[in-house]
């Protein structure tokens, strides 16, 4: 289950980033999407290294 935690965090942050873009807050949108990409990267590393 700990393998899916960063993936779910990345998915959640991606949804938040898209929502922030739709609200017009681009700085929070970029930050949320950057965090989601980092979480996806960590999730993929954990998947391949296990």
CHARMM-style PDB file with segment names, atoms N, HN, CA, C and O in Angstrom:
ATOM      1  N   UNK     1       0.818  -1.207   0.000  1.00  0.00      PROA
ATOM      2  CA  UNK     1       0.000   0.000   0.000  1.00  0.00      PROA
ATOM      3  C   UNK     1       0.851   1.255   0.000  1.00  0.00      PROA
ATOM      4  O   UNK     1       0.427   2.285  -0.525  1.00  0.00      PROA
ATOM      5  N   UNK     2       2.050   1.192   0.581  1.00  0.00      PROA
ATOM      6  HN  UNK     2       2.394   0.356   1.007  1.00  0.00      PROA
ATOM      7  CA  UNK     2       2.886   2.392   0.621  1.00  0.00      PROA
ATOM      8  C   UNK     2       3.385   2.780  -0.758  1.00  0.00      PROA
ATOM      9  O   UNK     2       3.793   3.922  -0.973  1.00  0.00      PROA
ATOM     10  N   UNK     3       3.358   1.837  -1.699  1.00  0.00      PROA
ATOM     11  HN  UNK     3       3.027   0.910  -1.524  1.00  0.00      PROA
ATOM     12  CA  UNK     3       3.755   2.145  -3.069  1.00  0.00      PROA
ATOM     13  C   UNK     3       2.744   3.067  -3.742  1.00  0.00      PROA
ATOM     14  O   UNK     3       3.115   3.884  -4.586  1.00  0.00      PROA
ATOM     15  N   UNK     4       1.477   2.943  -3.378  1.00  0.00      PROA
ATOM     16  HN  UNK     4       1.176   2.279  -2.693  1.00  0.00      PROA
ATOM     17  CA  UNK     4       0.430   3.735  -4.025  1.00  0.00      PROA
ATOM     18  C   UNK     4       0.243   5.113  -3.393  1.00  0.00      PROA
ATOM     19  O   UNK     4      -0.404   5.973  -3.989  1.00  0.00      PROA
ATOM     20  N   UNK     5       0.789   5.340  -2.212  1.00  0.00      PROA
ATOM     21  HN  UNK     5       1.315   4.641  -1.728  1.00  0.00      PROA
ATOM     22  CA  UNK     5       0.605   6.631  -1.551  1.00  0.00      PROA
ATOM     23  C   UNK     5       1.164   7.800  -2.366  1.00  0.00      PROA
ATOM     24  O   UNK     5       0.452   8.789  -2.543  1.00  0.00      PROA
ATOM     25  N   UNK     6       2.414   7.736  -2.877  1.00  0.00      PROA
ATOM     26  HN  UNK     6       2.992   6.933  -2.733  1.00  0.00      PROA
ATOM     27  CA  UNK     6       2.879   8.862  -3.706  1.00  0.00      PROA
ATOM     28  C   UNK     6       2.085   9.004  -5.002  1.00  0.00      PROA
ATOM     29  O   UNK     6       1.878  10.115  -5.490  1.00  0.00      PROA
ATOM     30  N   UNK     7       1.644   7.882  -5.553  1.00  0.00      PROA
ATOM     31  HN  UNK     7       1.812   6.979  -5.157  1.00  0.00      PROA
ATOM     32  CA  UNK     7       0.847   7.961  -6.782  1.00  0.00      PROA
ATOM     33  C   UNK     7      -0.483   8.664  -6.530  1.00  0.00      PROA
ATOM     34  O   UNK     7      -0.901   9.519  -7.311  1.00  0.00      PROA
ATOM     35  N   UNK     8      -1.142   8.298  -5.434  1.00  0.00      PROA
ATOM     36  HN  UNK     8      -0.802   7.604  -4.799  1.00  0.00      PROA
ATOM     37  CA  UNK     8      -2.415   8.943  -5.113  1.00  0.00      PROA
ATOM     38  C   UNK     8      -2.227  10.413  -4.754  1.00  0.00      PROA
ATOM     39  O   UNK     8      -3.069  11.247  -5.086  1.00  0.00      PROA
ATOM     40  N   UNK     9      -1.131  10.730  -4.081  1.00  0.00      PROA
ATOM     41  HN  UNK     9      -0.447  10.053  -3.811  1.00  0.00      PROA
ATOM     42  CA  UNK     9      -0.825  12.130  -3.793  1.00  0.00      PROA
ATOM     43  C   UNK     9      -0.619  12.904  -5.091  1.00  0.00      PROA
ATOM     44  O   UNK     9      -1.116  14.020  -5.237  1.00  0.00      PROA
ATOM     45  N   UNK    10       0.114  12.312  -6.029  1.00  0.00      PROA
ATOM     46  HN  UNK    10       0.518  11.405  -5.910  1.00  0.00      PROA
ATOM     47  CA  UNK    10       0.332  12.964  -7.320  1.00  0.00      PROA
ATOM     48  C   UNK    10      -0.961  13.181  -8.083  1.00  0.00      PROA
ATOM     49  O   UNK    10      -1.164  14.229  -8.697  1.00  0.00      PROA
ATOM     50  N   UNK    11      -1.833  12.185  -8.041  1.00  0.00      PROA
ATOM     51  HN  UNK    11      -1.668  11.334  -7.542  1.00  0.00      PROA
ATOM     52  CA  UNK    11      -3.121  12.311  -8.718  1.00  0.00      PROA
ATOM     53  C   UNK    11      -3.964  13.413  -8.085  1.00  0.00      PROA
ATOM     54  O   UNK    11      -4.584  14.213  -8.786  1.00  0.00      PROA
ATOM     55  N   UNK    12      -3.982  13.446  -6.768  1.00  0.00      PROA
ATOM     56  HN  UNK    12      -3.479  12.796  -6.198  1.00  0.00      PROA
ATOM     57  CA  UNK    12      -4.739  14.468  -6.050  1.00  0.00      PROA
ATOM     58  C   UNK    12      -4.186  15.865  -6.335  1.00  0.00      PROA
ATOM     59  O   UNK    12      -4.954  16.800  -6.560  1.00  0.00      PROA
ATOM     60  N   UNK    13      -2.866  16.012  -6.327  1.00  0.00      PROA
ATOM     61  HN  UNK    13      -2.242  15.252  -6.144  1.00  0.00      PROA
ATOM     62  CA  UNK    13      -2.261  17.315  -6.589  1.00  0.00      PROA
ATOM     63  C   UNK    13      -2.472  17.746  -8.040  1.00  0.00      PROA
ATOM     64  O   UNK    13      -2.583  18.941  -8.317  1.00  0.00      PROA
ATOM     65  N   UNK    14      -2.527  16.794  -8.964  1.00  0.00      PROA
ATOM     66  HN  UNK    14      -2.437  15.824  -8.739  1.00  0.00      PROA
ATOM     67  CA  UNK    14      -2.808  17.132 -10.353  1.00  0.00      PROA
ATOM     68  C   UNK    14      -4.220  17.685 -10.500  1.00  0.00      PROA
ATOM     69  O   UNK    14      -4.436  18.657 -11.223  1.00  0.00      PROA
ATOM     70  N   UNK    15      -5.175  17.071  -9.819  1.00  0.00      PROA
ATOM     71  HN  UNK    15      -4.999  16.281  -9.232  1.00  0.00      PROA
ATOM     72  CA  UNK    15      -6.558  17.567  -9.856  1.00  0.00      PROA
ATOM     73  C   UNK    15      -6.633  18.961  -9.239  1.00  0.00      PROA
ATOM     74  O   UNK    15      -7.328  19.834  -9.758  1.00  0.00      PROA
ATOM     75  N   UNK    16      -5.922  19.170  -8.136  1.00  0.00      PROA
ATOM     76  HN  UNK    16      -5.358  18.461  -7.714  1.00  0.00      PROA
ATOM     77  CA  UNK    16      -5.905  20.493  -7.507  1.00  0.00      PROA
ATOM     78  C   UNK    16      -5.282  21.527  -8.445  1.00  0.00      PROA
ATOM     79  O   UNK    16      -5.780  22.648  -8.552  1.00  0.00      PROA
ATOM     80  N   UNK    17      -4.187  21.149  -9.130  1.00  0.00      PROA
ATOM     81  HN  UNK    17      -3.783  20.238  -9.043  1.00  0.00      PROA
ATOM     82  CA  UNK    17      -3.540  22.067 -10.062  1.00  0.00      PROA
ATOM     83  C   UNK    17      -4.442  22.461 -11.214  1.00  0.00      PROA
ATOM     84  O   UNK    17      -4.480  23.627 -11.607  1.00  0.00      PROA
ATOM     85  N   UNK    18      -5.169  21.496 -11.758  1.00  0.00      PROA
ATOM     86  HN  UNK    18      -5.138  20.549 -11.439  1.00  0.00      PROA
ATOM     87  CA  UNK    18      -6.104  21.797 -12.848  1.00  0.00      PROA
ATOM     88  C   UNK    18      -7.222  22.705 -12.351  1.00  0.00      PROA
ATOM     89  O   UNK    18      -7.639  23.629 -13.049  1.00  0.00      PROA
ATOM     90  N   UNK    19      -7.700  22.437 -11.149  1.00  0.00      PROA
ATOM     91  HN  UNK    19      -7.361  21.686 -10.583  1.00  0.00      PROA
ATOM     92  CA  UNK    19      -8.751  23.277 -10.564  1.00  0.00      PROA
ATOM     93  C   UNK    19      -8.254  24.702 -10.334  1.00  0.00      PROA
ATOM     94  O   UNK    19      -8.987  25.660 -10.580  1.00  0.00      PROA
ATOM     95  N   UNK    20      -7.023  24.848  -9.867  1.00  0.00      PROA
ATOM     96  HN  UNK    20      -6.428  24.070  -9.667  1.00  0.00      PROA
ATOM     97  CA  UNK    20      -6.461  26.188  -9.649  1.00  0.00      PROA
ATOM     98  C   UNK    20      -6.301  26.942 -10.968  1.00  0.00      PROA
ATOM     99  O   UNK    20      -6.523  28.152 -11.017  1.00  0.00      PROA
ATOM    100  N   UNK    21      -5.917  26.239 -12.042  1.00  0.00      PROA
ATOM    101  HN  UNK    21      -5.736  25.256 -12.002  1.00  0.00      PROA
ATOM    102  CA  UNK    21      -5.835  26.888 -13.356  1.00  0.00      PROA
ATOM    103  C   UNK    21      -7.203  27.376 -13.803  1.00  0.00      PROA
ATOM    104  O   UNK    21      -7.321  28.461 -14.372  1.00  0.00      PROA
ATOM    105  N   UNK    22      -8.227  26.590 -13.554  1.00  0.00      PROA
ATOM    106  HN  UNK    22      -8.131  25.708 -13.093  1.00  0.00      PROA
ATOM    107  CA  UNK    22      -9.567  26.996 -13.964  1.00  0.00      PROA
ATOM    108  C   UNK    22     -10.061  28.187 -13.160  1.00  0.00      PROA
ATOM    109  O   UNK    22     -10.861  28.982 -13.653  1.00  0.00      PROA
ATOM    110  N   UNK    23      -9.589  28.315 -11.923  1.00  0.00      PROA
ATOM    111  HN  UNK    23      -8.939  27.669 -11.522  1.00  0.00      PROA
ATOM    112  CA  UNK    23      -9.968  29.465 -11.100  1.00  0.00      PROA
ATOM    113  C   UNK    23      -9.160  30.703 -11.439  1.00  0.00      PROA
ATOM    114  O   UNK    23      -9.488  31.800 -10.985  1.00  0.00      PROA
ATOM    115  N   UNK    24      -8.108  30.545 -12.229  1.00  0.00      PROA
ATOM    116  HN  UNK    24      -7.842  29.654 -12.598  1.00  0.00      PROA
ATOM    117  CA  UNK    24      -7.299  31.685 -12.632  1.00  0.00      PROA
ATOM    118  C   UNK    24      -6.080  31.925 -11.765  1.00  0.00      PROA
ATOM    119  O   UNK    24      -5.379  32.917 -11.962  1.00  0.00      PROA
ATOM    120  N   UNK    25      -5.808  31.053 -10.818  1.00  0.00      PROA
ATOM    121  HN  UNK    25      -6.378  30.247 -10.659  1.00  0.00      PROA
ATOM    122  CA  UNK    25      -4.626  31.190  -9.953  1.00  0.00      PROA
ATOM    123  C   UNK    25      -3.493  30.347 -10.537  1.00  0.00      PROA
ATOM    124  O   UNK    25      -3.291  29.194 -10.156  1.00  0.00      PROA
ATOM    125  N   UNK    26      -2.764  30.950 -11.465  1.00  0.00      PROA
ATOM    126  HN  UNK    26      -2.928  31.886 -11.775  1.00  0.00      PROA
ATOM    127  CA  UNK    26      -1.771  30.189 -12.211  1.00  0.00      PROA
ATOM    128  C   UNK    26      -0.569  29.788 -11.371  1.00  0.00      PROA
ATOM    129  O   UNK    26       0.003  28.723 -11.601  1.00  0.00      PROA
ATOM    130  N   UNK    27      -0.168  30.606 -10.405  1.00  0.00      PROA
ATOM    131  HN  UNK    27      -0.632  31.472 -10.219  1.00  0.00      PROA
ATOM    132  CA  UNK    27       1.017  30.258  -9.614  1.00  0.00      PROA
ATOM    133  C   UNK    27       0.756  29.013  -8.770  1.00  0.00      PROA
ATOM    134  O   UNK    27       1.618  28.138  -8.681  1.00  0.00      PROA
ATOM    135  N   UNK    28      -0.419  28.924  -8.151  1.00  0.00      PROA
ATOM    136  HN  UNK    28      -1.119  29.635  -8.224  1.00  0.00      PROA
ATOM    137  CA  UNK    28      -0.759  27.728  -7.378  1.00  0.00      PROA
ATOM    138  C   UNK    28      -0.960  26.525  -8.313  1.00  0.00      PROA
ATOM    139  O   UNK    28      -0.668  25.390  -7.938  1.00  0.00      PROA
ATOM    140  N   UNK    29      -1.446  26.773  -9.497  1.00  0.00      PROA
ATOM    141  HN  UNK    29      -1.683  27.695  -9.802  1.00  0.00      PROA
ATOM    142  CA  UNK    29      -1.609  25.690 -10.469  1.00  0.00      PROA
ATOM    143  C   UNK    29      -0.288  25.102 -10.883  1.00  0.00      PROA
ATOM    144  O   UNK    29      -0.129  23.882 -10.913  1.00  0.00      PROA
ATOM    145  N   UNK    30       0.685  25.975 -11.212  1.00  0.00      PROA
ATOM    146  HN  UNK    30       0.556  26.967 -11.187  1.00  0.00      PROA
ATOM    147  CA  UNK    30       2.020  25.491 -11.577  1.00  0.00      PROA
ATOM    148  C   UNK    30       2.678  24.751 -10.421  1.00  0.00      PROA
ATOM    149  O   UNK    30       3.309  23.715 -10.628  1.00  0.00      PROA
ATOM    150  N   UNK    31       2.536  25.271  -9.209  1.00  0.00      PROA
ATOM    151  HN  UNK    31       2.022  26.113  -9.041  1.00  0.00      PROA
ATOM    152  CA  UNK    31       3.149  24.629  -8.053  1.00  0.00      PROA
ATOM    153  C   UNK    31       2.518  23.254  -7.804  1.00  0.00      PROA
ATOM    154  O   UNK    31       3.236  22.296  -7.517  1.00  0.00      PROA
ATOM    155  N   UNK    32       1.216  23.143  -7.907  1.00  0.00      PROA
ATOM    156  HN  UNK    32       0.632  23.921  -8.140  1.00  0.00      PROA
ATOM    157  CA  UNK    32       0.546  21.870  -7.683  1.00  0.00      PROA
ATOM    158  C   UNK    32       0.922  20.844  -8.751  1.00  0.00      PROA
ATOM    159  O   UNK    32       1.111  19.666  -8.446  1.00  0.00      PROA
ATOM    160  N   UNK    33       1.029  21.288  -9.984  1.00  0.00      PROA
ATOM    161  HN  UNK    33       0.875  22.245 -10.231  1.00  0.00      PROA
ATOM    162  CA  UNK    33       1.410  20.364 -11.052  1.00  0.00      PROA
ATOM    163  C   UNK    33       2.860  19.927 -10.891  1.00  0.00      PROA
ATOM    164  O   UNK    33       3.184  18.773 -11.169  1.00  0.00      PROA
ATOM    165  N   UNK    34       3.741  20.826 -10.447  1.00  0.00      PROA
ATOM    166  HN  UNK    34       3.477  21.764 -10.221  1.00  0.00      PROA
ATOM    167  CA  UNK    34       5.132  20.449 -10.202  1.00  0.00      PROA
ATOM    168  C   UNK    34       5.225  19.423  -9.075  1.00  0.00      PROA
ATOM    169  O   UNK    34       5.996  18.467  -9.169  1.00  0.00      PROA
ATOM    170  N   UNK    35       4.454  19.613  -8.023  1.00  0.00      PROA
ATOM    171  HN  UNK    35       3.828  20.389  -7.947  1.00  0.00      PROA
ATOM    172  CA  UNK    35       4.443  18.649  -6.913  1.00  0.00      PROA
ATOM    173  C   UNK    35       3.882  17.314  -7.391  1.00  0.00      PROA
ATOM    174  O   UNK    35       4.373  16.261  -6.985  1.00  0.00      PROA
ATOM    175  N   UNK    36       2.871  17.340  -8.239  1.00  0.00      PROA
ATOM    176  HN  UNK    36       2.472  18.195  -8.569  1.00  0.00      PROA
ATOM    177  CA  UNK    36       2.299  16.087  -8.731  1.00  0.00      PROA
ATOM    178  C   UNK    36       3.299  15.339  -9.606  1.00  0.00      PROA
ATOM    179  O   UNK    36       3.395  14.114  -9.523  1.00  0.00      PROA
ATOM    180  N   UNK    37       4.042  16.057 -10.442  1.00  0.00      PROA
ATOM    181  HN  UNK    37       3.964  17.051 -10.510  1.00  0.00      PROA
ATOM    182  CA  UNK    37       5.069  15.399 -11.263  1.00  0.00      PROA
ATOM    183  C   UNK    37       6.154  14.780 -10.398  1.00  0.00      PROA
ATOM    184  O   UNK    37       6.622  13.678 -10.688  1.00  0.00      PROA
ATOM    185  N   UNK    38       6.559  15.467  -9.345  1.00  0.00      PROA
ATOM    186  HN  UNK    38       6.179  16.362  -9.109  1.00  0.00      PROA
ATOM    187  CA  UNK    38       7.547  14.919  -8.428  1.00  0.00      PROA
ATOM    188  C   UNK    38       7.012  13.673  -7.733  1.00  0.00      PROA
ATOM    189  O   UNK    38       7.743  12.694  -7.580  1.00  0.00      PROA
ATOM    190  N   UNK    39       5.763  13.690  -7.315  1.00  0.00      PROA
ATOM    191  HN  UNK    39       5.169  14.484  -7.439  1.00  0.00      PROA
ATOM    192  CA  UNK    39       5.170  12.525  -6.650  1.00  0.00      PROA
ATOM    193  C   UNK    39       5.050  11.344  -7.616  1.00  0.00      PROA
ATOM    194  O   UNK    39       5.267  10.198  -7.224  1.00  0.00      PROA
ATOM    195  N   UNK    40       4.704  11.622  -8.877  1.00  0.00      PROA
ATOM    196  HN  UNK    40       4.527  12.553  -9.195  1.00  0.00      PROA
ATOM    197  CA  UNK    40       4.670  10.544  -9.866  1.00  0.00      PROA
ATOM    198  C   UNK    40       6.063   9.963 -10.081  1.00  0.00      PROA
ATOM    199  O   UNK    40       6.216   8.749 -10.212  1.00  0.00      PROA
ATOM    200  N   UNK    41       7.076  10.823 -10.118  1.00  0.00      PROA
ATOM    201  HN  UNK    41       6.952  11.809 -10.012  1.00  0.00      PROA
ATOM    202  CA  UNK    41       8.449  10.368 -10.288  1.00  0.00      PROA
ATOM    203  C   UNK    41       8.875   9.476  -9.128  1.00  0.00      PROA
ATOM    204  O   UNK    41       9.484   8.428  -9.344  1.00  0.00      PROA
ATOM    205  N   UNK    42       8.560   9.881  -7.902  1.00  0.00      PROA
ATOM    206  HN  UNK    42       8.066  10.732  -7.726  1.00  0.00      PROA
ATOM    207  CA  UNK    42       8.894   9.079  -6.725  1.00  0.00      PROA
ATOM    208  C   UNK    42       8.150   7.750  -6.759  1.00  0.00      PROA
ATOM    209  O   UNK    42       8.713   6.716  -6.400  1.00  0.00      PROA
ATOM    210  N   UNK    43       6.910   7.769  -7.183  1.00  0.00      PROA
ATOM    211  HN  UNK    43       6.453   8.609  -7.475  1.00  0.00      PROA
ATOM    212  CA  UNK    43       6.119   6.545  -7.263  1.00  0.00      PROA
ATOM    213  C   UNK    43       6.718   5.580  -8.285  1.00  0.00      PROA
ATOM    214  O   UNK    43       6.812   4.380  -8.026  1.00  0.00      PROA
ATOM    215  N   UNK    44       7.120   6.098  -9.440  1.00  0.00      PROA
ATOM    216  HN  UNK    44       7.043   7.073  -9.650  1.00  0.00      PROA
ATOM    217  CA  UNK    44       7.737   5.241 -10.453  1.00  0.00      PROA
ATOM    218  C   UNK    44       9.071   4.680  -9.980  1.00  0.00      PROA
ATOM    219  O   UNK    44       9.373   3.513 -10.228  1.00  0.00      PROA
ATOM    220  N   UNK    45       9.862   5.488  -9.309  1.00  0.00      PROA
ATOM    221  HN  UNK    45       9.616   6.436  -9.107  1.00  0.00      PROA
ATOM    222  CA  UNK    45      11.129   4.992  -8.767  1.00  0.00      PROA
ATOM    223  C   UNK    45      10.892   3.897  -7.750  1.00  0.00      PROA
ATOM    224  O   UNK    45      11.593   2.885  -7.768  1.00  0.00      PROA
ATOM    225  N   UNK    46       9.931   4.067  -6.868  1.00  0.00      PROA
ATOM    226  HN  UNK    46       9.362   4.889  -6.853  1.00  0.00      PROA
ATOM    227  CA  UNK    46       9.635   3.048  -5.861  1.00  0.00      PROA
ATOM    228  C   UNK    46       9.129   1.766  -6.526  1.00  0.00      PROA
ATOM    229  O   UNK    46       9.422   0.666  -6.056  1.00  0.00      PROA
ATOM    230  N   UNK    47       8.378   1.902  -7.605  1.00  0.00      PROA
ATOM    231  HN  UNK    47       8.139   2.795  -7.986  1.00  0.00      PROA
ATOM    232  CA  UNK    47       7.868   0.738  -8.313  1.00  0.00      PROA
ATOM    233  C   UNK    47       8.991  -0.040  -8.962  1.00  0.00      PROA
ATOM    234  O   UNK    47       9.036  -1.266  -8.861  1.00  0.00      PROA
ATOM    235  N   UNK    48       9.903   0.659  -9.630  1.00  0.00      PROA
ATOM    236  HN  UNK    48       9.866   1.655  -9.711  1.00  0.00      PROA
ATOM    237  CA  UNK    48      10.968  -0.029 -10.353  1.00  0.00      PROA
ATOM    238  C   UNK    48      12.097  -0.517  -9.454  1.00  0.00      PROA
ATOM    239  O   UNK    48      12.785  -1.478  -9.800  1.00  0.00      PROA
ATOM    240  N   UNK    49      12.299   0.117  -8.319  1.00  0.00      PROA
ATOM    241  HN  UNK    49      11.741   0.898  -8.037  1.00  0.00      PROA
ATOM    242  CA  UNK    49      13.379  -0.299  -7.425  1.00  0.00      PROA
ATOM    243  C   UNK    49      12.954  -1.390  -6.442  1.00  0.00      PROA
ATOM    244  O   UNK    49      13.802  -1.997  -5.788  1.00  0.00      PROA
ATOM    245  N   UNK    50      11.667  -1.641  -6.336  1.00  0.00      PROA
ATOM    246  HN  UNK    50      10.978  -1.149  -6.868  1.00  0.00      PROA
ATOM    247  CA  UNK    50      11.203  -2.720  -5.447  1.00  0.00      PROA
ATOM    248  C   UNK    50      11.222  -4.046  -6.127  1.00  0.00      PROA
ATOM    249  OT1 UNK    50      10.863  -5.056  -5.521  1.00  0.00      PROA
TER     250      UNK     50
END
